Amino acid sequence: MYFQYINEVIYLKSCFLFGHSDCPDTMLPKIEKTIENHYLNFNVRYFYVGNRGRFDSLAATAIKHLKQRYSDITLLLLLAYHPAERPVYLSEHFDNSYYPPLKNIPKTYAIIRANQYMVDTADTLICYVDHIGNTRNLLEYAKKREKKEGVFIENVAENF
């Protein structure tokens, strides 16, 4: 009997989500639709979200909803501080937490550096940015990578 094997490597991608802490609840459907688009069209299976504001909460909720339809989604809580220094409680939304390899970073810069690390390493980015602030600065930082490496950035605040 003759068998033909086709070796296909499927690269599961990651997405980092970030946005303003005052993101309105009305954005939840658009956030969910955007995340689903990344899942279906970009093969994203790993989603990284912080826990600092309303956008982070909405993104985690959207992913929780999508996990009911797509069981292979993994939601990871991005930690800015080492869990030995600041223990963290994982809500039922999250599968696990992730502390990026940050060394000798002053605590005042920990959140900024953790976010920059994720912008530097994620395959796609979803954000909610509609005004000036640290989140806008992170988007501008991400746009440099977009221009240089072609990373896909989707701002759900646009065209809303």
Phi, psi and omega in degrees: 000140183253128177241135175249125179253134175247116178272118180234123178262123178253120181268114179277127188260168180241153178225134174255131180247131178212153180185174181297144181289346180257027178300130182287149179301334180296348180280348185308311180300320180291321177299315181297316180297320180293317178297316179298322177299317179295322178296310186284322188256342181241004179061032178281130178235342181247119181243127181251127182222143175277192180219043188251349184196187185295321178300315180302317180295316178295319179297316179297319178296316179300317180293322176302316178299315182293329179296339177290333178262328184236096188288348182269009175282138175241128178251122182243134177275119178283125179257132176269339182238143180301134183297340175288332179274321180226093179302147184234142175263126177267120175288172181294346179293324192265142176276328181191180176241163180221125174250115183292159182287076178257127180235139175055040177262125175301143183303331180293340180252003188300315182294315180300313182292321178298316178296317178297320177301316181292322175299322181289336189244339182289152179281325176223162180226136173237132181220166171233102182227116179225003176206173183290147178155188180299326180291322175297319178299320179294321177296318177298321175299316180295324181297333175295319178290323178300315181292320184281316188245351179079018178300141183273125179241131177234118179261109184289348178284340179284143178058037178252000000 
